[in-house]
Amino acid sequence: MEDQNSDKQKLIDYIQEIVYTVLKNENLLQAEWHLGRVESVISPTMLSVFVDGSTISQKIPCSKRDTYAPNDEIWVQFVNRDSKNKFAKGLRGL
């Protein structure tokens, strides 16, 4: 009986490892909210932003209803947790 339980646990552990690997490879373990710092305002709807402490800025769209300035700390949303589909969601409060 112990051998069956041991085999079951090994199978469960193996399945968990596979699921974790797939989720990790698809970036589904990463949260969709990230930290950004505005490098510059390109237009009322586009910012140049350093995301998660990166030293390379990225062009990220924003709402024209919000006003941003260089060095503003903002929230960046990865839409559907997709790092290639970002949107500046607003200033980070204290």
N, C-alpha and C positions, 0 to 999 in steps of 0.2 A: 504494500500500500504506500509506503514511503517513497518507493521508486516512482510510482505514478504521480504523486504530488510533486516530487522533484522534477520530473519530466514536464509536468504542467507549468511549473514555475519557470523553468528554462524557456518553454515556448512563449509564455507571457512576456518574459524579459526580452526575448528576441523580437517579438512583435512590437513592444514599446520602443526598442532601439530603432527599428525600421520606421515607425511612425514619426519619431523625433527627428530622424535624419531627413525624411521627406519634408516635414514642416520647416526645418532649419534651411534646407536647400531652396525652398520656395519663399523664404523670408517671411513666413507666417508667424514666427515667434517674436518678431520685432513689433513694438508698439507703433501706432500710427501717428503719435504726437512727438515732435522733435523740437529741439531748441535751435533758434536761429539768431543771428546778429546781422543787421542790415549794413552792408558795405556802402551801397548807394541806391538812390531812387532813380530808376531808369525812366519811368513814366508813371502817371497816376495808377496804372494797373500792372506795373512790372517792377520788381525789386532785384537787386543783386545781393545775395544773402550767403553768409557763411553758416552752414548747417552742422550742428553737433560738434562744434569746435574745429571744423575743417579750416584749412588755410587757403582753400580754393573756393571762390564764390560761385554761386549758381544763380541763374535767372529763374525767378519764381513769381508767378502771377499773384496778384492781391486784389482786394476789393477797392474800387475807386472811392468808396465812402470813407475809408480809413486814411489817415495821414501818417506817413512814416518819415523818419530822418535817419541819416547815417548814425550807426552805433546803437540804434534802438534794438532792444531784445524782444524777439517775437516768438510766437508759436508757429511752427511749420507742420502742416498736416500732410502725411503721405496718404493720398486718397486710395482707399482699399488696400492700405499697407504697401502700396507700390512706390518704391523709391524714385521711379521715373515720372511719377504723377504727383506733383507737390502743389500746395497752395498756402500762402501766408494768411493765417487766421486772426492775427491781432497781436497787440502788445502784451508782453508778460507783465503781470502785476507783481507787486512785492509780497 
